[in-house]
């Protein structure tokens, strides 16, 4: 059973959103936030995977809010 692309987009967007500021904070404190950098890489890689392999015409910025709405509708339904 393949995973729906909207779920992958939401997971990747949330991971990148939470890991990005943590990487910047670690860089500002001159430390190496390995977990945050690994999470950021995984999130960006997942977004790249969805963009290149899953979506037939690639991702656009409009697909991200649509994915959040679709996943919220699936949860609430």
C-alpha atoms as a printed R data frame, in Angstrom:
   type eleno elety resid chain resno       x      y       z
1  ATOM     1    CA   UNK     A     1   0.000  0.000   0.000
2  ATOM     2    CA   UNK     A     2   1.756  3.172  -1.150
3  ATOM     3    CA   UNK     A     3   1.766  6.248   1.049
4  ATOM     4    CA   UNK     A     4  -0.277  9.154  -0.216
5  ATOM     5    CA   UNK     A     5   1.886 12.075  -1.428
6  ATOM     6    CA   UNK     A     6  -0.023 14.612   0.667
7  ATOM     7    CA   UNK     A     7   0.927 12.800   3.867
8  ATOM     8    CA   UNK     A     8   4.590 12.768   2.815
9  ATOM     9    CA   UNK     A     9   4.440 16.496   2.021
10 ATOM    10    CA   UNK     A    10   2.952 17.311   5.436
11 ATOM    11    CA   UNK     A    11   5.477 15.171   7.339
12 ATOM    12    CA   UNK     A    12   8.434 16.586   5.406
13 ATOM    13    CA   UNK     A    13   7.237 20.178   5.803
14 ATOM    14    CA   UNK     A    14   6.793 19.784   9.556
15 ATOM    15    CA   UNK     A    15  10.207 18.140   9.978
16 ATOM    16    CA   UNK     A    16  11.938 20.895   7.973
17 ATOM    17    CA   UNK     A    17  10.000 23.592   9.854
18 ATOM    18    CA   UNK     A    18  11.090 22.290  13.256
19 ATOM    19    CA   UNK     A    19  14.650 21.302  12.319
20 ATOM    20    CA   UNK     A    20  15.569 24.504  10.464
21 ATOM    21    CA   UNK     A    21  15.511 26.885  13.448
22 ATOM    22    CA   UNK     A    22  17.287 24.303  15.583
23 ATOM    23    CA   UNK     A    23  20.137 24.091  13.071
24 ATOM    24    CA   UNK     A    24  20.397 27.892  12.973
25 ATOM    25    CA   UNK     A    25  20.379 28.096  16.787
26 ATOM    26    CA   UNK     A    26  23.133 25.484  17.023
27 ATOM    27    CA   UNK     A    27  25.173 27.322  14.412
28 ATOM    28    CA   UNK     A    28  24.784 30.595  16.342
29 ATOM    29    CA   UNK     A    29  26.011 28.877  19.523
30 ATOM    30    CA   UNK     A    30  28.922 27.345  17.581
31 ATOM    31    CA   UNK     A    31  27.892 23.775  18.311
32 ATOM    32    CA   UNK     A    32  27.032 20.916  15.980
33 ATOM    33    CA   UNK     A    33  23.340 19.975  16.284
34 ATOM    34    CA   UNK     A    34  23.683 16.539  14.663
35 ATOM    35    CA   UNK     A    35  20.126 15.413  15.278
36 ATOM    36    CA   UNK     A    36  18.687 18.635  13.869
37 ATOM    37    CA   UNK     A    37  20.969 18.505  10.818
38 ATOM    38    CA   UNK     A    38  20.053 14.878  10.211
39 ATOM    39    CA   UNK     A    39  16.350 15.691  10.554
40 ATOM    40    CA   UNK     A    40  16.707 18.631   8.183
41 ATOM    41    CA   UNK     A    41  18.438 16.414   5.639
42 ATOM    42    CA   UNK     A    42  15.764 13.745   5.932
43 ATOM    43    CA   UNK     A    43  12.971 16.312   5.554
44 ATOM    44    CA   UNK     A    44  14.591 17.944   2.530
45 ATOM    45    CA   UNK     A    45  15.286 14.534   1.024
46 ATOM    46    CA   UNK     A    46  11.665 13.517   1.501
47 ATOM    47    CA   UNK     A    47  10.488 16.725  -0.177
48 ATOM    48    CA   UNK     A    48  12.904 16.043  -3.034
49 ATOM    49    CA   UNK     A    49  11.596 12.495  -3.338
50 ATOM    50    CA   UNK     A    50   8.006 13.707  -3.540
51 ATOM    51    CA   UNK     A    51   8.991 16.373  -6.054
52 ATOM    52    CA   UNK     A    52  10.934 14.053  -8.350
53 ATOM    53    CA   UNK     A    53   9.337 10.638  -8.016
54 ATOM    54    CA   UNK     A    54   5.819 10.837  -6.621
55 ATOM    55    CA   UNK     A    55   4.155 13.920  -8.096
56 ATOM    56    CA   UNK     A    56   3.693 13.547 -11.869
57 ATOM    57    CA   UNK     A    57   4.310 17.238 -12.626
58 ATOM    58    CA   UNK     A    58   6.518 18.073  -9.623
59 ATOM    59    CA   UNK     A    59   5.731 20.138  -6.553
60 ATOM    60    CA   UNK     A    60   4.684 23.752  -6.545
61 ATOM    61    CA   UNK     A    61   4.311 26.069  -3.575
62 ATOM    62    CA   UNK     A    62   0.538 25.777  -3.862
63 ATOM    63    CA   UNK     A    63   0.707 22.022  -3.256
64 ATOM    64    CA   UNK     A    64   1.907 22.441   0.344
65 ATOM    65    CA   UNK     A    65  -1.168 24.237   1.786
66 ATOM    66    CA   UNK     A    66  -3.422 21.982  -0.291
67 ATOM    67    CA   UNK     A    67  -1.698 18.951   1.245
68 ATOM    68    CA   UNK     A    68  -2.283 20.291   4.780
69 ATOM    69    CA   UNK     A    69  -5.966 20.859   4.025
70 ATOM    70    CA   UNK     A    70  -6.310 17.416   2.474
71 ATOM    71    CA   UNK     A    71  -4.616 15.667   5.412
72 ATOM    72    CA   UNK     A    72  -6.747 17.630   7.905
73 ATOM    73    CA   UNK     A    73  -9.848 16.589   5.956
74 ATOM    74    CA   UNK     A    74  -8.730 12.948   6.031
75 ATOM    75    CA   UNK     A    75  -8.201 13.114   9.797
76 ATOM    76    CA   UNK     A    76 -11.491 14.854  10.507
77 ATOM    77    CA   UNK     A    77 -13.528 12.703   8.165
